[in-house]
Amino acid sequence: MALLVGNVAWSREDAAVRRALSERLGVPAARLRRVEMVRRSLDGRRRPPRWMSTWKVEVDDGLEAEILARRPPGVRRYTERDEARRGRLSLPARRWRGPGRPIVVGAGPAGLFAAWRLAEAGAPVLLLERGDPVEERQRRVRRFLRHGELDPESNLLFGEGGAGTFSDGKIYTRRRDGEVGWILRVLVEHGADPAILEEGWAHIGTDRIREILPRMRAALVGRGAEIRFRAAVADLLVEERRCVGVRLADGEEIAGSPVLVAPGHSARDTWAMLVAAGARAVQRPIRVGVRVEHPQKRIDLARYGRPRGELPAASYRLRSHPPGGRVRAAHTFCMCPGGTVVPATNHPGRVVVNGMSFSRRASWWANSAVVAEVPVSDYDDPADPLAGVRYQDALERAAFAAGGGAFRAPAQRLVDFLDGRVTADLPRVSYPRGVTPADLRAILPEPVAVALAAAFRHFDRRLPGFICEEAVLIAPESRTTSPVRFLRDEAGASPTVAGLHVLGEGAGYAGGIASAALDGLRAAEAILAAPATRPLSGR
Ligand SMILES: Cc1cc2nc3c(=O)[nH]c(=O)nc-3n(C[C@H](O)[C@H](O)[C@H](O)COP(=O)(O)OP(=O)(O)OC[C@H]3O[C@@H](n4cnc5c(N)ncnc54)[C@H](O)[C@@H]3O)c2cc1C
């Protein structure tokens, strides 16, 4: 029998933890059998900040009832759900019953986890990825970051691991359930730090993700999957409104079913191909804005009230909701403590920024997206499901032009953005392609610029020092989410093209590594479990 005990000051010393637990439970430490940490997170609101933790405590049956009857604060029975959240859930055993082979398109988190689950069930999965395996992809990315030579097929967004590979590697979601726990466990089994199972704000880091991917690739192949890189799917083979395979960019046709397409938020050609093939899609609102970069030390001081010492690089999460509704809401997103701002584009002639970090989060800078809402009414055509792509694209082209080419990004000191002047002297920033002073109000759509200005003033009240001479805005952050959603029936398939499943962030159902992986896992589960979605016979 076990109890879950929350809100316990964390200590490295086993004896100190046992003492705290025994005080909370009102029983001698000797009567606590086994204790295991379930979760730990830093409470930065306290001065000084403090690590707090949650524990599983095993006690004898009779004692458990006695303790619960006294209702000590933060204590309840430890349940199977708690166990599942820690990655200790076994998914139901499934067997692939299809006659053909399922095809998964895209090796980002959604495609990888869909392929993983299908292969685990014995399906002879074919995984097609337009970019390179991670080792070669790293070389291409290095060339791009150093010399501006962009490979449109293999870059910061495309290639093994998808957009998650050169990312910050934050892997928390709002949900923390058994399936997410299972995903985290798979990552740990392939090299992620086991602490991600316990950390409240788990983070892997791009360096570790790049080590995990080849191990997952080997394990997938070991389970009978075939993986082909540099295999861009240019078309779907559709017969009588059923997807029965794919055509690659070089003209090769491959039969297989079902077809699971997990294209991510930047494969605009793949979206167009899906729509042209008959997959029903609708517009989605997006959020756009800038990356703000501060010296990490400044954020540490603002959050901790002192230099961080042993504590992790401090982060923040801020939101602005101006009353009255005339000025749009804005919020921070994907904050990267100790990270760098990167040129996250796969398209020549476009500048898009995002944030990345290594596992140690040791860079001199802190950056975060600050984005405002863009409703679909801002798009140029209410009837075209891909109108949001044009909205993003126009912004990214304008930013490329303002940057002066070679993927330099337009930038402005935050104080100058608020005062309406172009910055004369930009400080050093982490963005590797270089920045060019620009008037960001002239690049950003007006309601977005107004919302950001209001948000920065609000954030400075919440986090004093947010507005400072050293803070620099780098633009644009235009791909925080997908501007399109592919509709699904109850079984998760396209309602208009049988045997087609569009997954992950590019489908409009996920917004991060963990949620995309979860969407991929669920699509595979639905295919394996539901007789109604059993594979259609391939050609
Ligand atoms: C710089 C950066 C930092 C980020 N940081 C974080 C973070 O810290 N935490 C977090 O949760 N999320 C983060 N994200 C977002 C996260 O990476 C994505 O939400 C997630 O990767 C989406 O997963 P996905 O599988 O849906 O798509 P993707 O990861 O985008 O994968 C799609 C894959 O499909 C392939 N593909 C597309 N079209 C085709 C085709 N026609 N044929 C064959 N292959 C194709 C692409 O090459 C790509 O590899 C970050 C994103 C970026 C760009």
The ligand as a MOL file (V3000), in Angstrom:
LIG
                    3D

  0  0  0     0  0            999 V3000
M  V30 BEGIN CTAB
M  V30 COUNTS 53 58 0 0 0
M  V30 BEGIN ATOM
M  V30 1 C 13.7260 25.4430 -33.2040 0
M  V30 2 C 12.5340 24.7360 -32.6070 0
M  V30 3 C 12.4720 24.5450 -31.2330 0
M  V30 4 C 11.4070 23.8550 -30.6720 0
M  V30 5 N 11.4190 23.6080 -29.3210 0
M  V30 6 C 10.4600 22.8310 -28.8010 0
M  V30 7 C 10.5000 22.4530 -27.4330 0
M  V30 8 O 11.4000 22.8230 -26.6910 0
M  V30 9 N 9.5100 21.6700 -26.9480 0
M  V30 10 C 8.4820 21.2390 -27.7360 0
M  V30 11 O 7.6120 20.5130 -27.2530 0
M  V30 12 N 8.4140 21.5750 -29.0310 0
M  V30 13 C 9.3790 22.3470 -29.5860 0
M  V30 14 N 9.3140 22.6810 -30.9030 0
M  V30 15 C 8.1590 22.2090 -31.6900 0
M  V30 16 C 8.3110 20.7250 -32.0080 0
M  V30 17 O 9.5770 20.4930 -32.5460 0
M  V30 18 C 7.2050 20.3160 -32.9470 0
M  V30 19 O 5.9710 20.6190 -32.3470 0
M  V30 20 C 7.2390 18.8220 -33.2310 0
M  V30 21 O 8.4930 18.4480 -33.7370 0
M  V30 22 C 6.1280 18.4570 -34.2160 0
M  V30 23 O 6.2320 17.1100 -34.4940 0
M  V30 24 P 5.6470 16.4870 -35.8310 0
M  V30 25 O 6.1060 15.0840 -35.8600 0
M  V30 26 O 4.2140 16.7690 -35.9140 0
M  V30 27 O 6.3430 17.3100 -37.0250 0
M  V30 28 P 7.8950 17.5870 -37.3430 0
M  V30 29 O 8.7280 17.3930 -36.1300 0
M  V30 30 O 7.9100 18.9050 -37.9750 0
M  V30 31 O 8.2600 16.4520 -38.3590 0
M  V30 32 C 7.7450 16.3980 -39.6510 0
M  V30 33 C 8.6860 15.5630 -40.5180 0
M  V30 34 O 8.0090 15.2220 -41.7280 0
M  V30 35 C 8.9280 15.3030 -42.7910 0
M  V30 36 N 8.1650 15.5280 -44.0260 0
M  V30 37 C 7.3470 16.5720 -44.3040 0
M  V30 38 N 6.7980 16.4200 -45.5030 0
M  V30 39 C 7.2630 15.2490 -45.9990 0
M  V30 40 C 7.0630 14.5740 -47.2330 0
M  V30 41 N 6.2570 15.0810 -48.1740 0
M  V30 42 N 7.7180 13.4250 -47.4440 0
M  V30 43 C 8.5310 12.8960 -46.4910 0
M  V30 44 N 8.7740 13.5150 -45.3090 0
M  V30 45 C 8.1350 14.6780 -45.0690 0
M  V30 46 C 9.8320 16.4600 -42.4220 0
M  V30 47 O 11.0700 16.3620 -43.0830 0
M  V30 48 C 9.9500 16.3030 -40.9090 0
M  V30 49 O 11.0730 15.5410 -40.5510 0
M  V30 50 C 10.3670 23.3770 -31.4920 0
M  V30 51 C 10.4010 23.5990 -32.8840 0
M  V30 52 C 11.4680 24.2710 -33.4310 0
M  V30 53 C 11.5060 24.5000 -34.9120 0
M  V30 END ATOM
M  V30 BEGIN BOND
M  V30 1 1 1 2
M  V30 2 1 2 3
M  V30 3 2 2 52
M  V30 4 2 3 4
M  V30 5 1 4 5
M  V30 6 1 4 50
M  V30 7 2 5 6
M  V30 8 1 6 7
M  V30 9 1 6 13
M  V30 10 2 7 8
M  V30 11 1 7 9
M  V30 12 1 9 10
M  V30 13 2 10 11
M  V30 14 1 10 12
M  V30 15 2 12 13
M  V30 16 1 13 14
M  V30 17 1 14 15
M  V30 18 1 14 50
M  V30 19 1 15 16
M  V30 20 1 16 17
M  V30 21 1 16 18
M  V30 22 1 18 19
M  V30 23 1 18 20
M  V30 24 1 20 21
M  V30 25 1 20 22
M  V30 26 1 22 23
M  V30 27 1 23 24
M  V30 28 2 24 25
M  V30 29 1 24 26
M  V30 30 1 24 27
M  V30 31 1 27 28
M  V30 32 2 28 29
M  V30 33 1 28 30
M  V30 34 1 28 31
M  V30 35 1 31 32
M  V30 36 1 32 33
M  V30 37 1 33 34
M  V30 38 1 33 48
M  V30 39 1 34 35
M  V30 40 1 35 36
M  V30 41 1 35 46
M  V30 42 1 36 37
M  V30 43 1 36 45
M  V30 44 2 37 38
M  V30 45 1 38 39
M  V30 46 1 39 40
M  V30 47 2 39 45
M  V30 48 1 40 41
M  V30 49 2 40 42
M  V30 50 1 42 43
M  V30 51 2 43 44
M  V30 52 1 44 45
M  V30 53 1 46 47
M  V30 54 1 46 48
M  V30 55 1 48 49
M  V30 56 2 50 51
M  V30 57 1 51 52
M  V30 58 1 52 53
M  V30 END BOND
M  V30 END CTAB
M  END
